[in-house]
Amino acid sequence: MKRNFLIALILIAAGIAVFVNASRDVSTYASFAEADQNGKVKIVGQLSKDKPMEYNPESNPNLFTFYMKDASGTEKKVILHQPKPQDFEMSEQIVVTGTLENEDFHASEILMKCPSKYKDEEMAVRNKS
């Protein structure tokens, strides 16, 4: 009886630990202005296509820099500590997670919303109707 009780108690404690850890990642989106005050944040924005992107996999494959505008129009340099994502230039929207350090945003994660491959087909179907 004691052995089953101990195993159940360990499983309950592990479940609580997983729940607490997962709830820390649930956050709202911030702007670059709010990132200065809040530490690690998620920022949604768009790629500044008129600014340079730098990626040199021969010297450092885990360093990619680009410029991004947040929802309020503020533009910052983003330093991603990962390889450059495939089809990055085609993204419609970017979500970066990280911290603001010395006017540069250091991202540890990136998510991209790319244009749908079905968008053209959807428009063609609407036009035929």
Buried (B, 14 or more C-beta within 10 A) or exposed (E): EEEEEEEEEEEEEEEEEEEEEEEEEEEEEBBBEBBBEEEBBBBBBBBBEEEEBEBEEEEEEEBBBBBBBBBEEBBBBBBBBEEBBEEBEEBEEBBBBBBBEEEBBBBEEBEBEEEEEEEEEEEEEEEEE
